[in-house]
Amino acid sequence: MTSRRRKRQRRIVAVLALLVALGLVLPFALPLLPAGAATPSTVNAAEPAGVNSGSDGAAPAGANTAAPDAGTAASADAPLVILGMSGVRWEDLSSLSTPHLWELAQQGASANMVVRSVRSSTCPADGWLALSAGRRAADVPMADYGTCRDLHEVGESGVVPGWPDYLDAAADASYDATPGLLGDLVDEHGVASLAVGPGAAIALATSGGVVAGDQVRAPTSGERLGREVAKALPGHALAVVDVGSVRDRNRPLVGVPPPGATPAPEVIPAPGPAETPVTPPTEAWLLTSPERNEQVAAIDARVGHVLDAVRSTAPGATVVVASLANSGTEPYMQLLTADGPALAGLPATGALFDTRSTRQPGMVQSTDLTPTVLAALGVEGPAGLAGAPLTVLPDGRSGPARVAHLEDVNNHAVAIRPLVGPFYSALVLIDLLLFGVVTLGLNRRVLDATAAKLEARAGRGARGSAAAAALARALRSRRPAAVLRVLRAAAVVIGAIPVASYLANLLPWWRADSPGSVLYTATAVFAGAIAAVALLGPWRRHLLAPVLIVAGLTAALLTVDVITGARLQLSSLMGVQPQVGGRFYGFNNSSFSLFAASTILVAMCLAEPLVRRGRRVWAAVGIGAIGLVAVALDGSPSIGADFGGPPALIPGFLVLALLALGVRLTWRRIALVLGASAVLALSFSVIDWLRPPAERSHLGRFVETVLDGGLLSVIGRKLQQNLTNLFGSTLTLLAIGGVVVVVVLLTRPLRSVARASSESSYGWLVGADTLGRIDRDAVMLRPTLVALGTTFAIAFAVNDSGIVLPAIGIALAVPLLVGVVAGWLLEHGTATGPASGGAPRTEAQGTVGAGVSGPQAPGADASGPQASGADAQAR
């Protein structure tokens, strides 16, 4: 072994050791960074007025469910009263039709509440079970889609009707929900509690189905309900009241339970005529049900009577009004508002609610209510709760402006849902058309066969023979410069569509009369503008410039967005959908795919000139630096909070760095890369788990789940979702098409065209003196393909979205790489060749790759393309 080779291997080992060392240290430093959700004005919802939150008046990052200071927990003199309902949204409120809810919202803390349950639409029982379990839970599914069971009052036995069904449904749902958790904790700590109505009984039931504390039936009459609350509330620190449900006209609550449900122990007598009108049994609910505004007005009246009762019997009470379920099959965010002395720092003009589970001011989840209740009671909850306590965030808005803002946010979320499907369908179609043109439209045999058919048609003198002959001549042409220019421009525009879809969300498109047209048009305009900058700027002659511009803008935009709270991702075409309740901050699956692909492409562009100049160590260091930043942003619990991202990103960057160094990829080295990646990726979750329970993101909660023995259920759920996406998504076609393009055009020709004649399928596109030259003009192209393949193969395996991740990455990377090939052909191929036959002219000198001049890379073998990928030089 020569001395030069020993020194080179020492440098390689030093670079790898530095990367691994930094990766091991970095996760320990990340928790020291301020959490993205922490704001100077955030205060603990369970903390009483006058308690110091810190030197700047802010609550500690990640308010937890531990007992507040002595004397601050809810008590009989200052109880916590929760008024639960279903189907009420902010758009239903007005000062005239809902005066009580309107008044509460003007001076209280408010938010849109995501009530997503096990299924896409949430039934009333599902919402109450979420409060009971602190996790997603649901009633048993009904035979008819969108049908929900009516809730029955608890009988004298105190057992909630249908409770065994709730337990069975929770066990089958694989969300580790434990119905009765709240009731068990209330009972265990001796908290005096009161449940009024059937929904409240579910919320405060113990794991055995028996209501903890006292239980009172909810009369239909609002006045009687108020009197019952006023009579029963004294002496209770916690009261939960069911004030009713709003239902869509074609989605009634079914009174007959499905087979297997436990009936009520006795028949509850129907209310008398003085309480509610009797519906003739011959009339359908669809025809006799009141309009939505009438149902909401009735709910508001009941809320008003209960508020009067609470204020008269417990003036120090804190009241939370929450709509826990949808009114039908369409998922909407629901109303949440609260007021009372326990809301420390609440301005007279009101504020927004915030929570660490969403990190989106004014947007919370129904699972946040359970830890909020426990914090208010001074009860320490288990670490496995899905939500986090609510905090108050003053926003400076007036009451009416805040209601309008919350309604606008919900309208934004509602408007995006029907537009996402057509967008992805169009994106798949556009990409497949591009891939078809590349694989078939540039294939000489396909072109000649098509031209022959057109010539035969013209020879028969058929209609349109002149046009057929002209098209045949065009297909026979050996000067496809115009086609390549169009192909290059189209490829760059298509590659810019993903980042353009995020930029379009800067515009208030959902307020337009035709929101879909405005959003799609804005996305197309942004994509065209980005492509114009990439192709027409002073850097237009550099081969990799379009890739650097588009991928760099994508990576920079996603980085800034995720650091500032993921506002652009929220309710965007490729971002997060709030009603789904899967992710509200950090990188969602689509954003991660784009971020991974764009950062690897940026690393390729920046390493390219260094590798071509022989500075491979510096190229590897640059790749490592970009990789460290990308992994830190993606895996940090306070920024990206992406569990499945680091295990895929780390190997991709390590492979790219090794290939940039010229290291041959052996099985031993591959195993070393995967092992180091696993250690680095798991460290993010372990460090997050070491933080206090309420400060953990889902990274730390995953470790808690593993320790509690829930790993198999998580794997099973993710595997099922992965398979569903693989066989039920059009994105599978996009992934397959992208792989075909890479194999047919971007990989195979790089090795075989140099040995093929000009008569081969793609040999006509290049000149004899330039065969295989793209390996020397873009020496990092094939290593980048290997790195991208490594990242997305792992991402496909470890994420529940499965095929979605490589498909989205392909939508960005493959069109840009097609643009690189088209640009190279314009410089070295038939753009300078003869019209037909004969030897092509010598290629133009001075062609560059990533901004470096010269016809040949330093150290390249003049007899053929430079080795890359798995066959990289190790000499």
N, C-alpha and C positions, 0 to 999 in steps of 0.2 A: 504494500500500500504506500503510495507516494505521500510525501510531506504535505503537498498541496491538498490532496484528498482528505488527509487527516484533519487539517485546519478547517476544511469545508464542512466536514461532518461535525466537528466541535461547534461551529457556528450554528448548524442546524439544531443540534441538541440544546444549545444555549437559548435559541429562539423558542423552541418548544417548551423548555423549562420555564422561561419567562412567562409565556402565555398561560401555562397551567398554574404557576404561582400567583399571577395576577387574578386568574379566575377563581382561585381558592380564597384569596383575601377579599376580593371585591364584594361578595355577598355579605361579609361581616360588616363592611362599611356602609352598605346600602341602607340598612335600617336606621343609621344615624342621620340620613337625609330627611328633611321635613316631608311628611306625607302630602301627596297632592291634594287631599281633601281638606287639609287643615287650613282654616282661614282665621284671621284675627278676631272676627266677630262671632265665631261659633261658640255656643254655650250648651251645657248639658241640659237636656229637657227635663231631667229628673232632679236637677239641682235647684234649690229654692232661691228666691231673690235674696240678694245681699251676700251670697257666698262668693268669695274671691276665687276666680278661675285661673289666675296666674298674673304675672306682672303686667301683661298687656291686656288683661281682661278676657283673654281667649280661654276656651276650654282646653284641657289637655287633649292632645291628638288621640283619637280613639277612645271616646268616653265609654266606660265599661259598665257591666251589670253588677259590679260590687256595690255593697250597701253604701249609701251616701253618709255624710257625717251624722253624728248622733242628733236625733230630733228632726231630721229633714225628710224622712220617709213619710209616705202617705199614711194617714191615720183616720180615725173616726171623725175627728174635727176637720180634717183637710183631706177628704177621700179623693181617689181617682175614679172618675165615672166615664165609662166608655159607652157611647151610643153607636151601635152597629146597625148597618142596613146593607142593601145591595142595589146596584143599578143606578146610582146617583152620580152624575158627572158635573164638572164645573160649568158646562154650557147650560145646565138646567137651572142655574141660579139667577135670580133677579131680585131687586128690592121690593117688587110688588107681589110676585107669585110665591117667593120663598123668603119672607122677611126674617125669619129666625135664623136660618142658615146664612143668609146674607149678612146679618148683623154680626154673627159670630166670626165670619170670615174677614170683616173689616178690621177687627182689633186683635184677632188671634194669629197663630202660626198656621200656615197652610201649605199644601203640596198636592201634586198629582200622585196617586198611589197605584203602583203596578200590582195587580191581584192575580197574576198568572199562577195557575195551579198545575196539577199533573197534566191536564189536557189544555188545549188552546183556549177554550172558554171555561169560565169559572162559575160554578153553581153556588147558591147561598151556603149550602153545607160545606163546600170546599173552603170558602172564606173563613167561616167560623172554625173549621178544623185547622187552618193555618195559624190562627191565634192560639188554639189549644196546643199545637205541636211545635210551634216555632220553626216549622219547615213546610215545604209544599206537601199538602195532603188533599185527598178528595174522597167524595162519595163513590160508591160503585157506579160504573157507567150504565146508562139506561139504554134500552134497545133502540129508541129513536134518537137520532143525533140532535143535540141541543136541548134535550128534555132534562129537566131537573126535578128532583123530589121535593115535595113540600115538607116542611119541618113540623113535627108534632110536639106538643107540650109534654113535659115530663109528668108522669103519673105519681101516685102516692109513694111508690117504691123508690122514687128518686133516680131511677135508671133512665138514661137517655135512650129513646126509641131508636133502633137501628145501630146501636153502638158496635155490636160484633161486625156488622158490615163495614164500618169505618176502619176497624182494626185490620180486617182482611184486605181491604183496598189499600191501606198503607203498606202492608206487608208485600203486596204484589207490585207496588209502584216503584220499588227500589230507590226511594229517596230518603231512606232511613228516618222517616217521620215516626214520631211516637205520640199519637193522640192521647191527650190526658196529661201531658207534661206540665202545662201551666197549672192545672188543677192539683196535681200531686205536689208541686212546690208550694202552692198557696196553703194546702192542707198541712204539709209538713212543717211550715213555719208559723202556723197558727194565725194566718191573716184572716180577719173577718171579711167574708166576701158575700156578695149578693148577685144572683143571676135572675134576670127578669125576661121571660120569653124563651122560646125553644132554641134560637140561635145562641143566646147567652148561656144556656145550659150546656150546649156543646163546648163552648169556649172554656167553661169552668168545670167541666167534668174531669174526674180523675181517670187514671188508666183503666179502672174497672167500670167506668161508665156512670158512676154515681156523682152527682153534682157536689162539689166541695162548697161548704157553707150553706147559706139559705137560698131557696129557690121560690120564685113567685111567677105565676102565669101572667102573660101580657094581655090585658083586655083589648078588644078591637077599638073601642072608643078611646080617643086621645085624652079626654078629660079623665076617664077612669084610670087610664095608664098613669097619668100624672099623680093622681091620688094614691095609687098603689106604690109608686116610687117614693112619694113623700112619707108614706107610712112605714115603708120597709128600710129606707136608706140609713136612718140614724144608727150609729154603732158599727157601721161597716167602713173599712178602709178602702175596699175595692168593690165597685158595682159595675156590672155589665148589663146593658139593656138592649134588647132586640126591638127596633122601632119599625121593622117591616121591609118589604122588598118592592122594587119597581121592575116590572117585566115587560118585554116587548110583546106586542099584541099577538104574535104567533108563537110565543114561547112561554106557555103557562107552566106553573109548578104543578106537578102531578101528585095527587094526594094518595094514590095507591102505591105502596112500596113494591119493589121488584121481588121476585122469589128469593127466599133466604133471609129476608130482612126480619128483624125482631119487631113485632108489633108493640104498640103501647099497651101497658098492662090493663087499661080500661079505656072505654070510649069517652072521649072528651065531648061534653055537650056543646052543640053549636050555639054561637052567640044569639041573643034574642033580637027581635026586630028593632028594638030601640038602639042597638049598638051598630048594626050594619044592615043594609038592604039584603034581602034574600033573593038570590038568582034562581029563576025558574030552571029546573033541571033539564028542560027540553031545549034551552038556549045554549049555544056554544060560547065558551070563554072568549073566543076570537071576536064575537059580535057584541058581547056584553061588557068586556073589560073597558075601563076608562082610558082616555087618552094619556099619553105619557106625562104631559104637564099636569094633569089631574092627579095622577099617582104621586108625582113628586110633591105637589102641593099638600097631599094628604100626609106624606112622610114629614114634610116641614111642620105641619100642624102638630103632629105627635112629638117631634123634637121640641117644639115650643112648650108644650105642656110639661115635658120632662125637665127642660131647663128651668122653668118656673119652680117646679118642685125641688130641684137641687138647690137653687139659689135661696129658697125659703128655709130649707132645712139644714143646708151645709154651705154657708157663704164662702168658706175657704176651699171649696172643691175645685179641682182641675178637671175640665170636661174635654174629652176627645170624641169627635164625631168622625166616623170612618165608614165609607162604603166599601164593603169587603168582596163584592162579587159583581159579575157582569149582569146585564139585564137580558141578555140573549146569547147568541152564538158569536157575535162580533166582539172581539176583545178591545176594550177601551180602558184607559187609565181612569181611576175613580177619585172621588172627592175625599180629602182628608183635611180637617181643620181642628184646632184646639185652642183653648184659652183657660187661664187660671194662674194662680200665684206660683205654681211649681215651675212655670216656664220662665226661668231667670233671664233677664236682659231683654224681654219682649217689649218692643216699643209700643206706644199707644196706638200707632197706625198699623201695627201688625208686622209680620215677618214671614219668611219662608222656613219650611222644615228642611233639614239636611240630614244625611246619614252616611256612614262609611261604607255601607253596602252598595250604594250607587255612586257616591261622590258627585252627584248632579244636584245642585241646589234646586229645591222645589220638586224633587222626584224621589219617592221612597217606595219601599215594597211592603206588602202586607205582613211579611215575615219579620219586619222591623218592629211590629207592635209588641210582640212577646218580650224581647229584651227591654223595650221601653217600659212596659208594665213592671217587669221585675226590678228594673233600676228605680222606678218610682216607689216600689214597695220596700226597697232596701234588701232585696233577696238576690243572692248570687246565683246566676243561672249556669247551666252546663256549658262547656266549651263548644259543643256541637251545634249551637243555634246558628241558623243561616243568616239572620239579620243582625242589625246593630241598633243601639238606642238612638232615638231621634234627637237631633240638636236644633237649636234655633239660630237662624242666620238672617239678621236684619238686611233688607234689600233696598231700603230707601223709597219704595213705592207706596202710593196710597192704596187703600183697600180696593177700590174699583179697578185701579191699574193692575193690582196683583191678581185679581180674579181674571181680568182680561189676558194677562200674561200666561197664567196657568191654562186657560182655555186655548190660547194660541199654541202652546207647547203640545197639548193633546191633539189639536187639529193637525199640527205638523206630523206627529206620529201616526195619525190615522190616514193622512193623505199619502204617505210614502208606501204604505203596505201594498196597495194594488199596483204600484208602479215597479216594484222590485222584480216580480216575475217576468213581465215583458222585457225589462232591461236585460236581465240575465239571458233570456231567450235570444234577444237581438245580439248580445255580445257573443254568445256561442255561435250563432249563425254567421256573424261577420268574421269571426276568427276562423271558422271552418271554411268559409269562402276563400279567405286568404290562404289557408293551408292547401286548399284544392288547387288554387292558381299556381302555388309554388310547386307542388308535387306533380301535377298533371299539365298545367299550362306552360311550364318550362321544359317539359319532357319532349325531346326531339321526335321520338317515335309517335307520341300522341299527337303532336302538331302535324307531322307528315301524314298520319292516317286521317286526321280530320280534314286536312287540305285535299287529300286525294278524293274523299267523298264529296267535298264541295266542287272540285273540278269535274267530277263525273256528273254532278247535278247541272253544272254550267254547260257541259257538253251535250246534254239532252235538250237544251234549250228550254228548260222549265222556267216557270215564273220566278223572277228574281235571280236569273242566272248571272246577270252582270254583277250584282252585289256578291253573289257566291264566288265568282271568279276573283273579284277584288279582295275578298276576305281570304281566299286560298293563297293569293300572292303574298298577302301580309303574313300569313302563317308560315310560308316558305322562306320568308326573309331571314337573312343571317345577320341583320342589324337590329336587334331588339332594344336599342338604347332607350327609345321612348317608353316602351313597356317597362323597362327596368326602373326608369325614373318614376313612373306612376306607381309601380310596385313599392319602391322605396318610400315614397311619400305616404302611400296608403298604410304601409306597415308601421311607420312612426306614428301616424294619427291613431291607429288602432291601439298601439302600445300606450298612448297617452290617455285613452278613454278612462281607465281606472282613476288616475289622479284627477282628471277633469270632473268626474262624478262627485268627488269630495269638494272641489272648488265651487261647483254649482250649488252646494248647500250653504254657501255664503249669502246667497240671494234668498229673499222670502218668497220663494216660488209657490208655496202652499197657499198663499193668500190670493193668488191669481184666479181668474174665472176658469181657466183651463190649466190646472197645475201640472198635469203630465206633459203637456206640450211645452210649457215654459221650462220644466226641468230637463227634458230630453234635448231641447234646443240649446239650453245653456251648456249642457255637457258636451254637445257636439262642437259648439263655438269654442269652448275652453280647450278641447282636444286639438282642434285645428290651429288655434293660436300657439299652443305649446309646440306642435309639430313645425309650425312656421319658424318659430325661434330656433328650434333645433336644426332645421335644414337650411335656413337662409342667413344665419348669423355669420360673422367673420370666421367662425370655426368650421364652416360648412365643408371644407375640403378634408377635414380630419375624419378618418374612417369611423372611429368610435364616438365622435362628438354627439350624434343624436342619442346614443345610448346613455352617455354621461348626462346630457341635459334632462332627458325624460326620467331616467332612473334616479338621478340626483334630486330633481324636484319632487318626485314621489317620496323618496326617503326623508327629505327635509320637511315636507309638509306633514307627513305622518309623525315625525319626531316632535315637531312643534305642537301638533294637535294633542298628542298623548301626554306631553308634559303639561299642557295648559288645561287638561281635563277632558279631552276627547270630545269636544263640542261639535267638531265637523263630522265625526263618525256617527253621532247620535241622529237617528232618523234620516240617514242618507242611503243612497242606492246600494252601496257596498259596505255600509257600516252596521250599526246595531239597531235593532228594532225594540223599543222600550217595552211594548206589550208582551214580547216573548220572555222578558225577564231573565235572559241568559247572561248578559254582560252589559254594563253601563259605563265602564271606564277601561283604560288600558287598551290592549290590542285584542280585537275580536278575531275570528278565524280569517276573514277576508283581508282585514288590515294586516295581520301578521304575514300572510302569504305575500302580499304586495311589499311589505317592509323587508322580508327576507330576500325576495328576488331582487328588489332594487338595491339593497345594500351590497349584495354579492356582485351585482353588475357594476356598481360604483367602484368596488374594490378591484374588479377586473380592469376597469378603465384607468385607474390610478397606478396599478401595478404594471400595466402594459409597457409604458416607456422605460421603466426601470429594468424590467426583464430583458427587453430588447437591447439595452445598453450593457447588459451583463451584471447589473446590480441586483442580483436575486435576493440577497439577504435583506437589503432595504425594502424590496418589494414585499417580502414575507412579513417584515416588521410593519409595513403599512397595512397589509391585509389583516394582521393580528390586531392592530389598533382599531381599525374599523369594526372588526368582529367583536372586540371587547366592548366598544361603545354600543353596538347593536344588541349584544346579549344583555348588557347591563340595563339598557332601556326596556328591553322586552321582558326580562325576568324579574326586575325590581318590583317588590310588592307595592311600593308606593307610586309606581309609574306604569309600567306595562302590565304587571300582574298576570303574566301568561305562563301557566304551568307547562303546557306542551310545546312552547316555543324554544327555550334553550336547548332541550335535547336534540332538536333538529338543526338549530342555527350553529351550535358549537362544532359538530362534525363537518358541516359544510365549509366553514371558514378554515378549520384545521386542514382539510383536504386541499383547499385552494392554496393555502400557505405552503404546504408540502410540495405541491406541483409547481408552484412558483419557484421554490428552491431547487427544483429539478430532482426531487427525491422519488424513487420508484415506490409505488404503493404495493407492498407485500401484505400477505394475510396477517402477519405479526403486527405490522404498523397499523393496519386497519383496526385490529382488535385493540391496540393501544389508544387509538383515536376514540373509538366508541367507549372504552372504559373511562378515559379522562372526561369525555362529554357527559357520561352518566353521573360521575361524581360532581362535576360542576353544576349540572342542572339540578340535582337533588339538593345541593347546598342552599339554593334559593328557598326551597320549601322548608328545609330544616331551620334555617335562620328565621324565617317568618313564623314558624311554629314556636320558637323560643320567646317570641314577644307575648305580652299579655293576651289572653284569649279574645277579648273584644277588639284588639288592634290587628288581629290576623286577617289577611285576605284569604281567598280560597286556596292559595298555595299552602299556608299553614294548616288550614282546615283539612286539606287532603292528608297531611301527615297524621292529624288527629283521627281521621277516618280509618287510616291504616292501623293505627294503634288500637282502635276500638274494634277491629276485626271486620270492617266494612269494605275492604279492598275488593273482594270478589264481586260484590254488588255493583261497585263503581265500574269495574272492568266489564261486567256483563252489560250494563246500560250503555257504556261507550261503544262496545263491540256491536251491539244491536243497532245503534244509531249509525255507526260506520257502514255496516252492511246495507242499511236502508238507503243511505246516500249513494252508495256504490251502484246499486241496481235500480234506483228510482230517481236519479237526477240527470238532467241534460248536461250537466257539467262533466259527467263521465265521458261524453263524446268529445268535449273540448280537450280533456286530458289525453285521450287516445289520439286525437288529431295532432296535438302538439308533439307527442312522442314520435308519431310517424314522420312529421316534418323534420324533427331533429335527426332521426335515423336516416331518412331518405336524402335530405338536402344538406344538413349541417354537419353530419358526422361521416357518413359513407363517402361522399365526394372528396372530403378532405384527405382521405387516404388513397382512394381508388382512381380518382379522376386523373391524378398525375401519371398513372400508368395506363390510362385509357386513350384511345384515339379520338380525334375530333368527331368521329361518327357515333360516339356513344350517346346515351340519352341526354346527358348534360354537358358533354364535351364541347358542343357547338357554342356554348356561352363564353368560352375562354379561348385565348390564343395559345399557340404551341409553346411560346416562351414563358408563359405565365401560369402553366398548370401547377396547382398546389401552392401557389404563391400566398394565398390567404393565411396559411399557417405561419408565414413569415411576417406578414403585415399585421396579423392579430394573433400573436403567439399565445396569448392567454385565453383564446376563445374556447378551445377544447377543454382545458382545465376548468374553465367556468361551467361548461356543460356538466362535467363530472361533479363539481361542487353543488350545482343546482339539483342534479339528480339525487345526490346524497341527502341534501336537506329535505327535499319534498318526499322522498321515499320514507324517511323516518317520520316526517310530519304526518304522512298518510297512515302510518302504523300506530302512532301513539295518540292521535287526536280523534275525538268522537265524530268530527265532521268528515274524516276520511278523505275521499276523493276531491272534496271541495278545495282543500288546501293546494294540492299540486295543480288543479285546474285553474285557480285564480292566479297562481304564480306563472303558469304557462301563458295566461292572457296578457301578462306584461312582458315576460322575458322573450318568448318565441317571436312575436312580431318585431321586437327590436333587433333580435339577432337576424331575422330575415332581412331587415333593413340594412344590416351590416353586410350581408352577402350581396344584396342588390347593389349597394354602394361600391363594393369591391369589384363586382363585375363591370360596373360602369367605368371604373378606372382602368381595369386590366383586360376586359373582355371585348365583346364585339362592338363596344362603343368606338373602338379604334381599329376594328378589323375590317376586312373586305366585305363586299356585298354578298358574294357567294363564292365558294371554292377557294383554292389557292391558299398560300400561307399568309397568316395575318401579319400585320406590321408589328414591329418591336414595341413593347409596352412603353407607356410614358414613364419617364424617370421622375423621381422625387415624390412618388406616392408615399403617403405617411400612414402610420397606425398610431392612433391616440396621440397625434401631435409630434411624432418623431420622423424626421426625414430620412431618405435613403432607400435604395432598392432592396437592401438585404440587412437583416438584423445582425449585429456583431456576433460573431461566433456561430452563425448559422451555416449549415452544410450547403454548399452551392449546388450539390447534386440532387437535392430533394428537400422536401419540407422538413422543418425542424421538429424534433420529437416533442410530444406533449402528452398530457393525460397520463394513463397508466404506464405508457412507454417513454416517459420523460427521461432525459439523460440522467445517469447516475455516475458519469465518468468524472 
